[in-house]
Amino acid sequence: MDDLFTRFWSEIAARPNGPMAIRCYLQPIMASIFAIRDGWHDADEGKPAYFWALFTNPDARADLVRDGWKGIRRVFFFAIVMDLVYQAIELRGFRPVETLFVATILAIVPYTLMRGPINRLITAYKRRARTSRRAA
């Protein structure tokens, strides 16, 4: 069992240095771009911060997860495909648990962490712009 965990973490740690390492940077950037887009829409619609609402609004949790999945699914599937290509080239085999772990870390985590703060930043900016227009 220790060998499995050791192999898992050593193979995960090798990804940013191996072939196709650029994806370890580009996929979180793509996820962040989608989070900015969706956070902007959330701010326009007056929705609460995404990640916070997942925990504090159990009635809307299913809708929030569905909406988040709709926003990030392409990047997530692309992360899966890219990791499978990496595994075929570098590991000469497939490790589905590693694939899901890497795709989650590269796509879902950045999206989830960025969407709420972007919403709050845009909302604060709009609120500030409204108050400065009123004062003028």
N, C-alpha and C positions, 0 to 999 in steps of 0.2 A: 504494500500500500504506500509506503514511503517513497518507493521508486516512482510510482505514478505521480505523486505530488511534486516530486523533484523534477521529473521530466516535464510536467505541465508548466511549472514556473520557469524552468530554464528555457523552454521553447517560447513561452510568452515573452520573456525578457530579451530573447534574441531577435524578435521581429523588427524593432526599430533600427537594428544594425544590419539586417540581412537584405536580400534582394527585395525590391519594391518597398523600401523603407519610406519613400515619399508619401505613401498612402497613410502612414501613421500620423502624418501632419495634415494632409489634404482632407481626409475624411472628417476629422473634428472641425476643420474650417467649414466644410460643406454643411455639416450639422448645425454649426453656429449661424450660418447664413439662413438656413431654414428657420432656426429659432428666432432670428431677428425679424424675418418676414412674419412669422406667426405671432410673435410678441407685439409687433406693430399693429397687427389686426386686433389682437386682444385689447390693446390700449384704445384703439378706435372704437371698439364695442363696449368699453368700460368694464371689461372682465378683470377679475382679481389675478394676482401673480400665479402662474401655472403650477409650479412645484408646491407652493404653499397651499393652493386650493386642492391639490391632490390629497393632502392630509387633513385639511380642515373642513372640507365640504364632502362628506361621504355620500350625500344624495346625488351629487353631480359627478362623482368619481368615474363612473363608467363612461359618461359622455366625455369627460376630460381625457381619459385614456384613449378612447376612440379618436378624438380630435388630434391628440398628440401622435398617435400611430399614423393617422392620415398624413400628417406633416412630415414624418421622419422615415416612413417605410421604404422609400426609394433609396435613401442613403444607407439604411440598415441592410437592405438586400444587396446593394453594391458592396458594402463592407464584407458581407458573407462571401460573395463571389470572389472578391479580391483575396480574401484569406484562403479560400480553397485553391486559388491559383498559386498563391505563395506556398501552401502546403504541398501541392503537387510538385513544384519546382524544388523547394528546399528540403522538405521532409520525406518526399516520395511516398506519401500516404495521406490519409485524411483523419483528422481528429475533430469530430463534430462538437464536442464540448468546448475545445479551444476556439473553434470558429464562432460559436455563439458568444463566448466570453469576449473575444476580441471585437466582434461586431457591436456588442453592447457598449463596451468601453469607448470605441471610436465613434459611435453614432448616437446612441440613445442618451448616454450620460451627458455629453456636451449640450445636446439639444434641451434636455430637461433642466439642466442648471442655468442655461442662458435665457430661455424663453421668459421666465418671470422677471428677472432683473431688467431685461430690455423693455418689457411692458411697463415697469415702474419708471424707468428713465424717460420713456416717451410720454407717459402720463404726467410726470413732473415737469417736463419741458413744455408740454401743451398748457398745463396749469399756469406755469410761470409766464408764458407768452400771453395768455388771456389776461392775467393781472397787470402785466406791463402795458397792454393795449388800453385797459380801462383807466389806468393812471395817467396815460398821455392825453 
